[in-house]
Amino acid sequence: MSEKSESPLAHLPWVELERAAVDLRRGLPIVVRDEGSGRAILAISPETAQLATMGQVRSWAPEAALWHMGISETRAETLKIRRYTAQAVAVPLVPDNGEALKKARLLADPSDDLAHPFGGPYPALRSLDGRPLVAALKTARVAGLLPALLWLDLEHDSASTFAAQEGLSQVTTEAALSYDKGMAETLKLVSRAKLPLDVAENAEIVVFRSSAGGPEHYAILIGQPRKAALVRVHSECFTGDLLGSLKCDCGEQLRGALAAIAKEGAGALLYLAQEGRGIGLPNKLRAYRLQDQGFDTVEANTRLGFEVDERFFDPAAKMLALLGLGEVRLMSNNPDKVNALEACGVKVVERVAHSFPSNAHNEHYLLTKRDRTGHLL
């Protein structure tokens, strides 16, 4: 094998992370290891875990190990829990499996926060290295679950062997922390076809897939886009794009962008698989329920334990590079998106305003984007 050849196992850590994410969705535990600190944990999602599984997981851990709840920094701030490391907070729970699971679900899901206010401030652990927990929470995000996990300490030196013996998926912190960039760097153009649209018959759809896993992303090309092409980087929105939801302006932005590119004669729309600003459809609907309780779109995301915006735009930059579009005129009202693309090596020669009139259902949402996240509306 030549030095430039790539081992077929080169992306195995990211593949293992995706396998672990699937297991979390199935209510199964995973093993997370950090070589730097020499720590390992057994983690399971309270969202999907069953009590019987909790008992099995507890029997695998050392006798002195106690259940802990791992939550994100933003969720901890909502619950007034002091954090001990950036991006993750550990909370000790009662030793009983049933009570731990019940408490964990209340801590993880904010839907009942108003009915069951948390009795904080709660002392969070401060003396442990948080990297394994950060990696575990990243795996939960990849799984589309709430960023919250029940976990137990595990003997690091035997963790990998134990996982293999019990058939458990395992994740390393290195794989989790490099996952996003790895998915973007390994994107490849896998198929394309003509796709006549009602706004432009000379359109084409292009599909991109990472050889390391992750979701597929798409591009709609109209005409022959060249240097400084008109481009829209659009994150998928099932409710707005497909159903015509009035709660957001996504559908109008999608259709308006295609119409604008068609009028220009050439350009591209990138369609990224990052629903709900990267939190996924189930969690976006949870955010909608919180908005019905009176929280705005920013507060809803952070109460769920997510960042205000979980998206990253490395995939868009790689797609543009593969399409030969290193310079773009970007249709966007979001300065952060412009900055993120430029940080990834895309030259944004112009930001093209791209806004639409509000309605009675999305007026507050748009004002929140303007006043709290800096959108230029």
GIQUIGI-V544749 format. One record per backbone hydrogen bond with DSSP energy under -1.0 kcal/mol. NH is the residue of the N-H (numbers start at 1). CO is the residue of the C=O. E is the energy in kcal/mol with one decimal. If there is no record, write none. Layout:
<<NH:CO:E> <NH:CO:E>>
This chain:
<<5:2:-1.0> <10:7:-2.1> <12:9:-1.7> <15:11:-2.2> <16:12:-3.1> <17:13:-1.8> <18:14:-2.1> <19:15:-2.1> <20:16:-2.4> <21:17:-2.3> <22:18:-2.0> <23:19:-2.0> <24:20:-2.3> <25:21:-1.9> <26:22:-1.3> <27:24:-1.5> <28:23:-2.8> <30:43:-2.5> <31:169:-2.6> <32:41:-2.5> <33:171:-2.8> <34:39:-2.6> <38:34:-1.5> <39:34:-1.1> <41:32:-2.3> <42:152:-2.8> <43:30:-2.7> <44:150:-2.5> <49:45:-2.2> <54:50:-2.1> <55:51:-1.9> <56:52:-1.6> <57:53:-2.7> <58:54:-2.5> <59:55:-1.6> <65:62:-1.6> <68:151:-2.0> <69:91:-3.2> <70:149:-3.7> <71:89:-2.5> <76:72:-2.2> <77:73:-2.1> <78:74:-1.6> <79:75:-1.9> <81:76:-2.8> <88:85:-1.4> <89:71:-2.7> <91:69:-2.7> <93:67:-2.2> <100:96:-2.5> <101:97:-2.3> <102:98:-2.2> <103:99:-2.7> <104:100:-2.6> <105:101:-2.1> <106:102:-1.5> <107:103:-2.2> <108:104:-2.3> <109:105:-2.2> <113:110:-1.8> <116:112:-2.8> <120:118:-1.0> <125:90:-1.7> <134:130:-2.4> <135:131:-2.5> <136:132:-2.2> <137:133:-2.6> <138:134:-1.9> <139:135:-1.9> <140:136:-1.9> <141:137:-1.9> <142:138:-2.4> <143:139:-1.7> <144:141:-1.6> <145:140:-2.4> <148:146:-2.4> <149:70:-2.5> <150:44:-3.0> <151:68:-2.6> <152:42:-2.1> <154:40:-2.5> <159:156:-1.3> <162:158:-2.6> <163:159:-2.6> <164:160:-2.0> <165:161:-2.5> <166:162:-2.3> <168:163:-2.6> <171:31:-2.7> <173:33:-1.8> <176:172:-2.0> <177:173:-2.8> <178:174:-1.2> <182:178:-2.4> <183:179:-2.6> <184:180:-1.8> <185:181:-3.0> <186:182:-1.5> <187:184:-1.6> <188:209:-2.0> <190:207:-2.5> <191:207:-1.2> <193:205:-2.1> <195:203:-2.8> <197:200:-2.8> <204:221:-2.4> <205:193:-2.8> <206:219:-2.6> <207:191:-3.0> <208:217:-2.9> <209:188:-2.4> <211:186:-1.5> <213:210:-1.3> <217:208:-1.9> <218:271:-2.3> <219:206:-2.2> <220:269:-3.1> <221:204:-3.0> <222:267:-2.5> <223:202:-2.2> <229:327:-1.2> <231:329:-2.7> <232:268:-2.0> <234:270:-3.2> <236:272:-2.9> <241:237:-3.2> <242:238:-1.3> <243:238:-1.3> <245:239:-2.5> <253:249:-2.2> <254:250:-2.7> <255:251:-2.5> <256:252:-2.6> <257:253:-2.1> <258:254:-2.0> <259:255:-2.1> <260:256:-2.3> <261:257:-2.6> <262:258:-2.3> <263:259:-2.2> <264:260:-2.1> <265:261:-1.8> <267:222:-2.0> <268:230:-2.1> <269:220:-2.5> <270:232:-2.9> <271:218:-3.5> <272:234:-2.8> <274:272:-2.2> <280:275:-2.5> <284:280:-2.1> <285:281:-2.4> <286:282:-1.5> <287:283:-2.2> <288:284:-2.1> <289:285:-1.9> <290:286:-1.8> <291:287:-2.3> <292:288:-1.8> <294:291:-1.4> <295:290:-1.8> <300:296:-2.6> <301:297:-1.5> <302:298:-2.0> <303:299:-2.4> <304:300:-1.4> <306:301:-2.2> <310:277:-2.1> <317:313:-1.9> <318:314:-2.3> <319:315:-2.5> <320:316:-2.5> <321:317:-2.1> <322:318:-2.4> <323:319:-1.6> <324:321:-1.1> <325:320:-3.3> <328:347:-2.5> <329:229:-3.1> <330:350:-2.2> <331:231:-3.1> <332:352:-1.6> <338:334:-1.5> <339:335:-2.6> <340:336:-2.5> <341:337:-2.3> <342:338:-2.3> <343:339:-2.2> <345:342:-1.5> <346:341:-2.4> <347:326:-2.6> <349:328:-2.0> <352:330:-3.5> <363:359:-1.4> <366:362:-2.6> <367:363:-2.3> <368:364:-2.2> <369:365:-2.0> <370:366:-2.1> <371:367:-3.0> <372:368:-2.9> <375:369:-2.4> <376:333:-3.1> <377:375:-1.4>>
